[in-house]
Amino acid sequence: MILENFGVTEATWRDACVATPGFAISESPAYVARGIAALAAAGDADHWAGTIVSSRQLADTYGVTDTDGSKPDCWGYLAAYSTEAPAAQCVSGAVGASAERVAGR
């Protein structure tokens, strides 16, 4: 339904980035699931106890990617490009991949 709202399909979703560059930070449910599965398999969940973890943090730690091979980083994108990113100080990690994804690289 989301893709339909942007007038694109799963195969052409990058076309939505032309009109709405921030759309490039979208992540699939599979990305989240892959990070959680990797966390469960690693057996070090206690390392993350009491923290809030982004999909990108799990991806970087456990080497998982989204279905298209990318590593979306919405919090990194917001920290880099938003003038009102209140969570920017709370976010760690690389922003470059999000910027490259927005640029279509």
N, CA, C and O atoms as CSV, one atom per row, in Angstrom:
chain,resi,resn,atom,element,x,y,z
A,1,MET,N,N,0.809,-1.191,0.000
A,1,MET,CA,C,0.000,0.000,0.000
A,1,MET,C,C,0.857,1.262,0.000
A,1,MET,O,O,0.526,2.232,-0.682
A,2,ILE,N,N,1.940,1.261,0.747
A,2,ILE,CA,C,2.813,2.432,0.783
A,2,ILE,C,C,3.367,2.707,-0.607
A,2,ILE,O,O,3.351,3.849,-1.067
A,3,LEU,N,N,3.852,1.676,-1.273
A,3,LEU,CA,C,4.411,1.876,-2.605
A,3,LEU,C,C,3.373,2.443,-3.560
A,3,LEU,O,O,3.674,3.316,-4.373
A,4,GLU,N,N,2.154,1.942,-3.455
A,4,GLU,CA,C,1.071,2.449,-4.312
A,4,GLU,C,C,0.836,3.935,-4.083
A,4,GLU,O,O,0.558,4.674,-5.027
A,5,ASN,N,N,0.947,4.375,-2.834
A,5,ASN,CA,C,0.762,5.796,-2.525
A,5,ASN,C,C,1.812,6.673,-3.206
A,5,ASN,O,O,1.562,7.844,-3.495
A,6,PHE,N,N,2.981,6.101,-3.457
A,6,PHE,CA,C,4.050,6.835,-4.123
A,6,PHE,C,C,4.062,6.577,-5.630
A,6,PHE,O,O,4.902,7.121,-6.346
A,7,GLY,N,N,3.136,5.750,-6.108
A,7,GLY,CA,C,3.037,5.467,-7.532
A,7,GLY,C,C,4.148,4.597,-8.080
A,7,GLY,O,O,4.510,4.700,-9.252
A,8,VAL,N,N,4.693,3.731,-7.219
A,8,VAL,CA,C,5.781,2.853,-7.639
A,8,VAL,C,C,5.478,1.411,-7.222
A,8,VAL,O,O,4.514,1.144,-6.505
A,9,THR,N,N,6.316,0.502,-7.685
A,9,THR,CA,C,6.209,-0.906,-7.307
A,9,THR,C,C,7.488,-1.297,-6.574
A,9,THR,O,O,8.398,-0.481,-6.422
A,10,GLU,N,N,7.554,-2.532,-6.127
A,10,GLU,CA,C,8.759,-2.992,-5.458
A,10,GLU,C,C,9.962,-2.916,-6.403
A,10,GLU,O,O,11.079,-2.637,-5.969
A,11,ALA,N,N,9.732,-3.160,-7.666
A,11,ALA,CA,C,10.809,-3.126,-8.652
A,11,ALA,C,C,11.235,-1.699,-9.010
A,11,ALA,O,O,12.373,-1.484,-9.427
A,12,THR,N,N,10.344,-0.732,-8.854
A,12,THR,CA,C,10.648,0.644,-9.279
A,12,THR,C,C,10.634,1.645,-8.127
A,12,THR,O,O,10.510,2.847,-8.363
A,13,TRP,N,N,10.758,1.176,-6.889
A,13,TRP,CA,C,10.604,2.063,-5.742
A,13,TRP,C,C,11.592,3.219,-5.736
A,13,TRP,O,O,11.292,4.282,-5.194
A,14,ARG,N,N,12.765,3.029,-6.330
A,14,ARG,CA,C,13.752,4.115,-6.332
A,14,ARG,C,C,13.257,5.334,-7.115
A,14,ARG,O,O,13.741,6.446,-6.904
A,15,ASP,N,N,12.300,5.128,-8.013
A,15,ASP,CA,C,11.734,6.251,-8.754
A,15,ASP,C,C,11.060,7.255,-7.817
A,15,ASP,O,O,10.996,8.444,-8.129
A,16,ALA,N,N,10.563,6.790,-6.683
A,16,ALA,CA,C,9.917,7.683,-5.721
A,16,ALA,C,C,10.923,8.620,-5.071
A,16,ALA,O,O,10.535,9.654,-4.527
A,17,CYS,N,N,12.204,8.281,-5.114
A,17,CYS,CA,C,13.240,9.096,-4.486
A,17,CYS,C,C,13.457,10.408,-5.219
A,17,CYS,O,O,13.976,11.362,-4.640
A,18,VAL,N,N,13.068,10.468,-6.482
A,18,VAL,CA,C,13.229,11.705,-7.246
A,18,VAL,C,C,12.358,12.804,-6.644
A,18,VAL,O,O,12.829,13.917,-6.408
A,19,ALA,N,N,11.104,12.493,-6.402
A,19,ALA,CA,C,10.173,13.481,-5.848
A,19,ALA,C,C,10.304,13.610,-4.331
A,19,ALA,O,O,10.091,14.687,-3.772
A,20,THR,N,N,10.656,12.504,-3.668
A,20,THR,CA,C,10.744,12.482,-2.211
A,20,THR,C,C,12.064,11.820,-1.811
A,20,THR,O,O,12.084,10.621,-1.532
A,21,PRO,N,N,13.174,12.580,-1.777
A,21,PRO,CA,C,14.485,11.986,-1.505
A,21,PRO,C,C,14.541,11.176,-0.209
A,21,PRO,O,O,15.233,10.159,-0.153
A,22,GLY,N,N,13.836,11.601,0.816
A,22,GLY,CA,C,13.836,10.879,2.075
A,22,GLY,C,C,13.254,9.483,1.987
A,22,GLY,O,O,13.453,8.663,2.883
A,23,PHE,N,N,12.533,9.210,0.907
A,23,PHE,CA,C,11.953,7.876,0.719
A,23,PHE,C,C,13.047,6.810,0.643
A,23,PHE,O,O,12.793,5.636,0.911
A,24,ALA,N,N,14.244,7.216,0.282
A,24,ALA,CA,C,15.354,6.276,0.143
A,24,ALA,C,C,15.792,5.669,1.470
A,24,ALA,O,O,16.512,4.670,1.481
A,25,ILE,N,N,15.373,6.250,2.576
A,25,ILE,CA,C,15.772,5.676,3.863
A,25,ILE,C,C,14.825,4.569,4.306
A,25,ILE,O,O,14.984,4.001,5.387
A,26,SER,N,N,13.843,4.266,3.469
A,26,SER,CA,C,12.890,3.206,3.796
A,26,SER,C,C,13.610,1.876,3.950
A,26,SER,O,O,14.596,1.600,3.267
A,27,GLU,N,N,13.105,1.075,4.846
A,27,GLU,CA,C,13.666,-0.266,5.020
A,27,GLU,C,C,12.539,-1.281,4.981
A,27,GLU,O,O,11.404,-0.985,5.355
A,28,SER,N,N,12.858,-2.457,4.533
A,28,SER,CA,C,11.843,-3.506,4.441
A,28,SER,C,C,11.697,-4.212,5.787
A,28,SER,O,O,12.600,-4.148,6.621
A,29,PRO,N,N,10.582,-4.875,6.002
A,29,PRO,CA,C,10.429,-5.681,7.218
A,29,PRO,C,C,11.501,-6.771,7.306
A,29,PRO,O,O,11.886,-7.188,8.398
A,30,ALA,N,N,11.969,-7.221,6.157
A,30,ALA,CA,C,13.016,-8.252,6.144
A,30,ALA,C,C,14.304,-7.739,6.781
A,30,ALA,O,O,15.020,-8.503,7.429
A,31,TYR,N,N,14.606,-6.456,6.605
A,31,TYR,CA,C,15.817,-5.858,7.181
A,31,TYR,C,C,15.782,-5.952,8.701
A,31,TYR,O,O,16.755,-6.365,9.332
A,32,VAL,N,N,14.665,-5.567,9.272
A,32,VAL,CA,C,14.493,-5.654,10.723
A,32,VAL,C,C,14.586,-7.114,11.168
A,32,VAL,O,O,15.274,-7.433,12.137
A,33,ALA,N,N,13.892,-7.987,10.456
A,33,ALA,CA,C,13.874,-9.413,10.812
A,33,ALA,C,C,15.269,-10.025,10.733
A,33,ALA,O,O,15.642,-10.826,11.591
A,34,ARG,N,N,16.034,-9.659,9.725
A,34,ARG,CA,C,17.392,-10.195,9.589
A,34,ARG,C,C,18.271,-9.761,10.755
A,34,ARG,O,O,19.075,-10.546,11.258
A,35,GLY,N,N,18.120,-8.516,11.181
A,35,GLY,CA,C,18.892,-8.032,12.319
A,35,GLY,C,C,18.529,-8.759,13.595
A,35,GLY,O,O,19.407,-9.132,14.373
A,36,ILE,N,N,17.241,-8.962,13.816
A,36,ILE,CA,C,16.783,-9.665,15.018
A,36,ILE,C,C,17.223,-11.133,14.994
A,36,ILE,O,O,17.649,-11.675,16.014
A,37,ALA,N,N,17.118,-11.763,13.836
A,37,ALA,CA,C,17.547,-13.155,13.711
A,37,ALA,C,C,19.049,-13.289,13.974
A,37,ALA,O,O,19.488,-14.234,14.630
A,38,ALA,N,N,19.830,-12.339,13.460
A,38,ALA,CA,C,21.276,-12.374,13.694
A,38,ALA,C,C,21.594,-12.169,15.169
A,38,ALA,O,O,22.484,-12.819,15.717
A,39,LEU,N,N,20.867,-11.269,15.802
A,39,LEU,CA,C,21.048,-11.027,17.236
A,39,LEU,C,C,20.750,-12.293,18.026
A,39,LEU,O,O,21.512,-12.666,18.918
A,40,ALA,N,N,19.648,-12.952,17.702
A,40,ALA,CA,C,19.267,-14.173,18.406
A,40,ALA,C,C,20.296,-15.280,18.198
A,40,ALA,O,O,20.601,-16.034,19.122
A,41,ALA,N,N,20.825,-15.373,16.993
A,41,ALA,CA,C,21.802,-16.423,16.685
A,41,ALA,C,C,23.162,-16.150,17.324
A,41,ALA,O,O,23.905,-17.082,17.630
A,42,ALA,N,N,23.485,-14.881,17.524
A,42,ALA,CA,C,24.798,-14.518,18.057
A,42,ALA,C,C,24.938,-14.857,19.533
A,42,ALA,O,O,26.042,-15.118,20.010
A,43,GLY,N,N,23.840,-14.853,20.248
A,43,GLY,CA,C,23.893,-15.197,21.664
A,43,GLY,C,C,24.468,-14.112,22.562
A,43,GLY,O,O,24.837,-14.390,23.704
A,44,ASP,N,N,24.550,-12.888,22.070
A,44,ASP,CA,C,25.072,-11.812,22.918
A,44,ASP,C,C,24.027,-10.730,23.181
A,44,ASP,O,O,24.352,-9.547,23.274
A,45,ALA,N,N,22.785,-11.146,23.298
A,45,ALA,CA,C,21.691,-10.197,23.510
A,45,ALA,C,C,21.912,-9.354,24.769
A,45,ALA,O,O,21.457,-8.212,24.834
A,46,ASP,N,N,22.601,-9.905,25.759
A,46,ASP,CA,C,22.842,-9.148,26.980
A,46,ASP,C,C,23.669,-7.888,26.702
A,46,ASP,O,O,23.610,-6.924,27.467
A,47,HIS,N,N,24.422,-7.897,25.632
A,47,HIS,CA,C,25.200,-6.716,25.232
A,47,HIS,C,C,24.285,-5.525,24.962
A,47,HIS,O,O,24.663,-4.376,25.193
A,48,TRP,N,N,23.088,-5.804,24.475
A,48,TRP,CA,C,22.148,-4.757,24.097
A,48,TRP,C,C,21.117,-4.454,25.193
A,48,TRP,O,O,20.289,-3.561,25.015
A,49,ALA,N,N,21.148,-5.154,26.285
A,49,ALA,CA,C,20.149,-4.991,27.351
A,49,ALA,C,C,20.062,-3.534,27.805
A,49,ALA,O,O,21.073,-2.894,28.094
A,50,GLY,N,N,18.837,-3.032,27.860
A,50,GLY,CA,C,18.592,-1.677,28.330
A,50,GLY,C,C,18.871,-0.586,27.309
A,50,GLY,O,O,18.855,0.597,27.648
A,51,THR,N,N,19.123,-0.967,26.075
A,51,THR,CA,C,19.395,0.036,25.046
A,51,THR,C,C,18.309,0.027,23.977
A,51,THR,O,O,17.541,-0.926,23.849
A,52,ILE,N,N,18.269,1.087,23.233
A,52,ILE,CA,C,17.407,1.168,22.058
A,52,ILE,C,C,18.326,0.976,20.865
A,52,ILE,O,O,19.315,1.694,20.718
A,53,VAL,N,N,18.008,0.019,20.020
A,53,VAL,CA,C,18.890,-0.344,18.921
A,53,VAL,C,C,18.174,-0.140,17.596
A,53,VAL,O,O,17.024,-0.549,17.436
A,54,SER,N,N,18.847,0.488,16.657
A,54,SER,CA,C,18.265,0.675,15.329
A,54,SER,C,C,18.574,-0.531,14.449
A,54,SER,O,O,19.475,-1.320,14.734
A,55,SER,N,N,17.813,-0.648,13.392
A,55,SER,CA,C,18.062,-1.714,12.424
A,55,SER,C,C,19.468,-1.589,11.868
A,55,SER,O,O,20.151,-2.594,11.673
A,56,ARG,N,N,19.904,-0.369,11.611
A,56,ARG,CA,C,21.242,-0.151,11.050
A,56,ARG,C,C,22.330,-0.593,12.020
A,56,ARG,O,O,23.339,-1.159,11.600
A,57,GLN,N,N,22.136,-0.342,13.311
A,57,GLN,CA,C,23.136,-0.779,14.287
A,57,GLN,C,C,23.266,-2.300,14.267
A,57,GLN,O,O,24.375,-2.832,14.316
A,58,LEU,N,N,22.148,-2.987,14.195
A,58,LEU,CA,C,22.194,-4.444,14.115
A,58,LEU,C,C,22.844,-4.891,12.811
A,58,LEU,O,O,23.629,-5.839,12.794
A,59,ALA,N,N,22.512,-4.206,11.719
A,59,ALA,CA,C,23.098,-4.550,10.416
A,59,ALA,C,C,24.612,-4.393,10.433
A,59,ALA,O,O,25.337,-5.262,9.949
A,60,ASP,N,N,25.085,-3.289,10.989
A,60,ASP,CA,C,26.531,-3.065,11.056
A,60,ASP,C,C,27.220,-4.083,11.962
A,60,ASP,O,O,28.308,-4.566,11.649
A,61,THR,N,N,26.585,-4.403,13.076
A,61,THR,CA,C,27.183,-5.331,14.025
A,61,THR,C,C,27.218,-6.759,13.506
A,61,THR,O,O,28.211,-7.465,13.680
A,62,TYR,N,N,26.130,-7.183,12.869
A,62,TYR,CA,C,26.011,-8.586,12.477
A,62,TYR,C,C,26.144,-8.830,10.973
A,62,TYR,O,O,25.998,-9.964,10.517
A,63,GLY,N,N,26.418,-7.788,10.209
A,63,GLY,CA,C,26.681,-7.949,8.787
A,63,GLY,C,C,25.482,-8.301,7.929
A,63,GLY,O,O,25.631,-8.973,6.908
A,64,VAL,N,N,24.293,-7.859,8.324
A,64,VAL,CA,C,23.105,-8.141,7.516
A,64,VAL,C,C,22.780,-6.934,6.632
A,64,VAL,O,O,23.204,-5.810,6.903
A,65,THR,N,N,22.024,-7.195,5.578
A,65,THR,CA,C,21.600,-6.138,4.663
A,65,THR,C,C,20.105,-6.259,4.399
A,65,THR,O,O,19.478,-7.263,4.736
A,66,ASP,N,N,19.554,-5.227,3.796
A,66,ASP,CA,C,18.161,-5.269,3.364
A,66,ASP,C,C,18.081,-6.143,2.113
A,66,ASP,O,O,19.103,-6.606,1.607
A,67,THR,N,N,16.891,-6.362,1.629
A,67,THR,CA,C,16.682,-7.273,0.505
A,67,THR,C,C,17.398,-6.816,-0.766
A,67,THR,O,O,17.690,-7.634,-1.639
A,68,ASP,N,N,17.682,-5.519,-0.876
A,68,ASP,CA,C,18.380,-5.030,-2.066
A,68,ASP,C,C,19.876,-4.881,-1.847
A,68,ASP,O,O,20.577,-4.325,-2.692
A,69,GLY,N,N,20.375,-5.380,-0.706
A,69,GLY,CA,C,21.803,-5.320,-0.412
A,69,GLY,C,C,22.246,-4.054,0.297
A,69,GLY,O,O,23.420,-3.918,0.643
A,70,SER,N,N,21.320,-3.120,0.517
A,70,SER,CA,C,21.672,-1.859,1.170
A,70,SER,C,C,21.552,-1.978,2.688
A,70,SER,O,O,21.052,-2.973,3.213
A,71,LYS,N,N,22.017,-0.948,3.372
A,71,LYS,CA,C,21.889,-0.845,4.826
A,71,LYS,C,C,21.259,0.505,5.149
A,71,LYS,O,O,21.964,1.446,5.513
A,72,PRO,N,N,19.936,0.609,5.020
A,72,PRO,CA,C,19.280,1.890,5.316
A,72,PRO,C,C,19.595,2.360,6.739
A,72,PRO,O,O,19.756,1.554,7.655
A,73,ASP,N,N,19.677,3.656,6.898
A,73,ASP,CA,C,20.004,4.244,8.200
A,73,ASP,C,C,19.167,5.503,8.397
A,73,ASP,O,O,19.661,6.619,8.237
A,74,CYS,N,N,17.899,5.315,8.746
A,74,CYS,CA,C,17.012,6.471,8.848
A,74,CYS,C,C,17.469,7.450,9.920
A,74,CYS,O,O,17.373,8.660,9.715
A,75,TRP,N,N,17.959,6.970,11.049
A,75,TRP,CA,C,18.388,7.889,12.107
A,75,TRP,C,C,19.626,8.650,11.682
A,75,TRP,O,O,19.755,9.838,11.976
A,76,GLY,N,N,20.533,7.986,10.997
A,76,GLY,CA,C,21.717,8.671,10.476
A,76,GLY,C,C,21.332,9.714,9.444
A,76,GLY,O,O,21.898,10.806,9.417
A,77,TYR,N,N,20.368,9.379,8.592
A,77,TYR,CA,C,19.882,10.317,7.582
A,77,TYR,C,C,19.280,11.547,8.258
A,77,TYR,O,O,19.579,12.680,7.883
A,78,LEU,N,N,18.438,11.314,9.250
A,78,LEU,CA,C,17.809,12.439,9.957
A,78,LEU,C,C,18.850,13.310,10.641
A,78,LEU,O,O,18.740,14.536,10.628
A,79,ALA,N,N,19.857,12.688,11.237
A,79,ALA,CA,C,20.904,13.452,11.910
A,79,ALA,C,C,21.684,14.304,10.919
A,79,ALA,O,O,22.094,15.419,11.240
A,80,ALA,N,N,21.891,13.780,9.713
A,80,ALA,CA,C,22.682,14.499,8.720
A,80,ALA,C,C,21.907,15.570,7.969
A,80,ALA,O,O,22.465,16.609,7.618
A,81,TYR,N,N,20.619,15.324,7.720
A,81,TYR,CA,C,19.888,16.202,6.825
A,81,TYR,C,C,18.744,16.979,7.456
A,81,TYR,O,O,18.186,17.865,6.809
A,82,SER,N,N,18.387,16.686,8.660
A,82,SER,CA,C,17.285,17.385,9.296
A,82,SER,C,C,17.824,18.513,10.154
A,82,SER,O,O,18.802,18.341,10.880
A,83,THR,N,N,17.184,19.661,10.067
A,83,THR,CA,C,17.574,20.774,10.923
A,83,THR,C,C,16.930,20.648,12.296
A,83,THR,O,O,17.303,21.354,13.233
A,84,GLU,N,N,15.966,19.751,12.408
A,84,GLU,CA,C,15.283,19.541,13.676
A,84,GLU,C,C,15.361,18.073,14.070
A,84,GLU,O,O,14.335,17.412,14.230
A,85,ALA,N,N,16.568,17.568,14.224
A,85,ALA,CA,C,16.760,16.161,14.572
A,85,ALA,C,C,17.073,16.041,16.058
A,85,ALA,O,O,18.243,15.977,16.433
A,86,PRO,N,N,16.042,16.008,16.919
A,86,PRO,CA,C,16.295,15.961,18.356
A,86,PRO,C,C,17.040,14.718,18.796
A,86,PRO,O,O,17.715,14.736,19.826
A,87,ALA,N,N,16.933,13.651,18.045
A,87,ALA,CA,C,17.608,12.417,18.427
A,87,ALA,C,C,19.029,12.353,17.884
A,87,ALA,O,O,19.721,11.359,18.101
A,88,ALA,N,N,19.472,13.376,17.193
A,88,ALA,CA,C,20.773,13.342,16.533
A,88,ALA,C,C,21.909,13.049,17.507
A,88,ALA,O,O,22.840,12.321,17.164
A,89,GLN,N,N,21.848,13.604,18.714
A,89,GLN,CA,C,22.911,13.358,19.673
A,89,GLN,C,C,22.888,11.932,20.212
A,89,GLN,O,O,23.892,11.457,20.742
A,90,CYS,N,N,21.771,11.253,20.084
A,90,CYS,CA,C,21.628,9.911,20.625
A,90,CYS,C,C,21.983,8.839,19.603
A,90,CYS,O,O,21.995,7.651,19.926
A,91,VAL,N,N,22.267,9.247,18.392
A,91,VAL,CA,C,22.472,8.294,17.309
A,91,VAL,C,C,23.948,8.176,17.013
A,91,VAL,O,O,24.652,9.177,16.885
A,92,SER,N,N,24.411,6.943,16.903
A,92,SER,CA,C,25.781,6.743,16.479
A,92,SER,C,C,25.764,5.926,15.200
A,92,SER,O,O,24.756,5.298,14.873
A,93,GLY,N,N,26.846,5.932,14.494
A,93,GLY,CA,C,26.926,5.145,13.265
A,93,GLY,C,C,27.119,6.013,12.051
A,93,GLY,O,O,26.985,7.236,12.105
A,94,ALA,N,N,27.433,5.366,10.965
A,94,ALA,CA,C,27.732,6.055,9.715
A,94,ALA,C,C,26.462,6.576,9.062
A,94,ALA,O,O,25.403,5.952,9.132
A,95,VAL,N,N,26.592,7.718,8.436
A,95,VAL,CA,C,25.482,8.318,7.719
A,95,VAL,C,C,25.698,8.185,6.215
A,95,VAL,O,O,24.754,8.319,5.436
A,96,GLY,N,N,26.907,7.927,5.817
A,96,GLY,CA,C,27.262,7.907,4.406
A,96,GLY,C,C,26.407,6.999,3.562
A,96,GLY,O,O,26.044,7.363,2.443
A,97,ALA,N,N,26.076,5.832,4.059
A,97,ALA,CA,C,25.277,4.891,3.265
A,97,ALA,C,C,23.897,5.454,2.967
A,97,ALA,O,O,23.362,5.246,1.878
A,98,SER,N,N,23.319,6.166,3.929
A,98,SER,CA,C,22.003,6.764,3.682
A,98,SER,C,C,22.119,7.851,2.637
A,98,SER,O,O,21.266,7.953,1.756
A,99,ALA,N,N,23.151,8.660,2.717
A,99,ALA,CA,C,23.332,9.724,1.740
A,99,ALA,C,C,23.548,9.130,0.355
A,99,ALA,O,O,23.006,9.630,-0.631
A,100,GLU,N,N,24.341,8.058,0.280
A,100,GLU,CA,C,24.554,7.404,-1.007
A,100,GLU,C,C,23.279,6.793,-1.528
A,100,GLU,O,O,23.015,6.834,-2.730
A,101,ARG,N,N,22.488,6.232,-0.650
A,101,ARG,CA,C,21.221,5.623,-1.075
A,101,ARG,C,C,20.291,6.701,-1.627
A,101,ARG,O,O,19.610,6.479,-2.628
A,102,VAL,N,N,20.260,7.863,-0.984
A,102,VAL,CA,C,19.423,8.960,-1.459
A,102,VAL,C,C,19.910,9.417,-2.835
A,102,VAL,O,O,19.113,9.742,-3.714
A,103,ALA,N,N,21.232,9.435,-3.002
A,103,ALA,CA,C,21.798,9.871,-4.269
A,103,ALA,C,C,21.679,8.795,-5.344
A,103,ALA,O,O,22.003,9.039,-6.507
A,104,GLY,N,N,21.218,7.613,-4.962
A,104,GLY,CA,C,21.038,6.535,-5.922
A,104,GLY,C,C,22.292,5.755,-6.223
A,104,GLY,O,O,22.357,5.057,-7.235
A,105,ARG,N,N,23.290,5.858,-5.369
A,105,ARG,CA,C,24.533,5.104,-5.579
A,105,ARG,C,C,24.502,3.785,-4.906
A,105,ARG,O,O,25.471,3.029,-4.985
